[in-house]
Amino acid sequence: MPSAAVIRTFLAFDFGAESGRAVLAHLHSGVITTEEVHRFPNEPVEHGGSLQWDVARLWLEVRKALTKIQGVKLEGIGVDAWGVDYALLGAHGELLQNPYHYRDSRTHGVMEKVFEKVPREEIYFTTGIQFMPINTLTS
């Protein structure tokens, strides 16, 4: 009697610029199917004159998604977040502040100041990064 094919299930979180979602991906006999289990708004918050990601809200939405899939055996979890922003963590892994949002105005004019110290060609040769005001290199 042949054994039943194993279904492996993974959870992916996508924190997009305006919305987020949690998606289950099921891998069965080399075929992947997906199922959106939770969708939520992902909007920046204003704090101290800056735009920041609302990390507390994102964590709440992660917990909501996990509640919706209780009992599902997961093989892994992945997170896709902002490609140009970053969070600063303390010595014990704690979030030091909400990450700045890529649309925050604090980076206006910074790229030119960076090029005064490091030539554009050197930055590109070393990083391959695009020269856009939203990129972390210039923030």
N, C-alpha and C positions, 0 to 999 in steps of 0.2 A: 504494500500500500504506500503510495507516494506521500511524502510529508507536505503539509500545507506551506505555501510560500509565506515568509515572514514579512510583515508590514512594519517598516521603521518610520517613526514619526518625529518630526523636528518642529520647533517653534521659532518663528522669526518675528522680530519687532522692527518696524520701519518708522523712524521719527523724521518725517518729512518737514518741509518748510512751513506748511500750513495745517497738515493733518498727520496723524500717526495711525498705525494699524498693527494688529497681531495676526499672523497667518500661520496656520498649521500646514506643514508639507508632509505628505505621506509618500514614502518610497516603497513601491511594491513591484517586484519582478522587473526592475530597471525603469519603471515608469513613475514619474512624480505627478501627484495631483495636489492642488492647494485648496485651502478652505479659510476664508477670512473669518476670524472669530471675534474680533473687536476692532472698532474704528473710533477715533476720538480727535477733537481739535487739538492742534499744537500751535499755539500762538505765543509770541514773546510777551513779556511783561515789562513795564517801565519801572525802573528803580534808580533813584539818585540821578535822574537825567539820562540814563542809559537804557538801551533795550537789552534784555537778557532772556535766556531760555528759562522756562518755568519747570525746573527740575523736580520740584515737589509734585507738581501736577503730573509730570511724566511718570514718576514712580507710582502715583495713585493709579494711573491707567495701566501700568504693567501689572499691578496687583489685581485689578479688575479682570484683566485678560486671563491671568493665572487662575482666578476663581472660576471663570467660565469653562476651563478645561480640566477641572479637578478630576482625578481618576485616569487621565490620559498619561500613558507611559511615554516619556520623551527621551529620545536618544541624544538630543542637544538643543541648545538655544543660541540664536544669533541675534545681533543687534546691528542695524544699519542706521547711523545717525549722521549728523552734519559733517560734511567733508572738510569744512574749513574752520570750524570752531573747536574749542577745547575746554576742558574743566580742570581746575587746579585742585589737587588733593593734598591733604595734610599727611603727617607722618604715620597716622593710623588709618589712612584711607578715607578720611572724612572729607566731604565737599567743603572747600573753603569759602566759596561764593557761587551764586548762579553763574554759569558761563555767559559771556557776552554773546549776543546774537549777531550774526554776520551782517545784518542790516543796521547795526548800531553806527552812529556817525563818528565814533572816536578814531576811526582809521582814515578819515578824509585828510588828504595831504601827506600822509605818512610815507607812502611809497616813494615819493620824490626824495624825502630825507634819507631813506634807506639807500637809494641809488647814489647819494653823495658819499656814503661810507663804503659801499660795496658795489662795484660795477654790475649793471644789469646782465651782462654776458656771463660774469662769474656766477651769479645767482642761478641763471638758467642752466649753465653747464653742470653745476653741482646738484641742483634740485629738479630741473625739468618743469618747475612750477610756472603756471600762467601768471602774468602780471595783471592782477585784478585787485581792486581795493578790498574785496572781501577775504582775500587769502590770508591765512594766519601769519605767514611770514612777515607781512607788513603791519601787523596789529600788535 
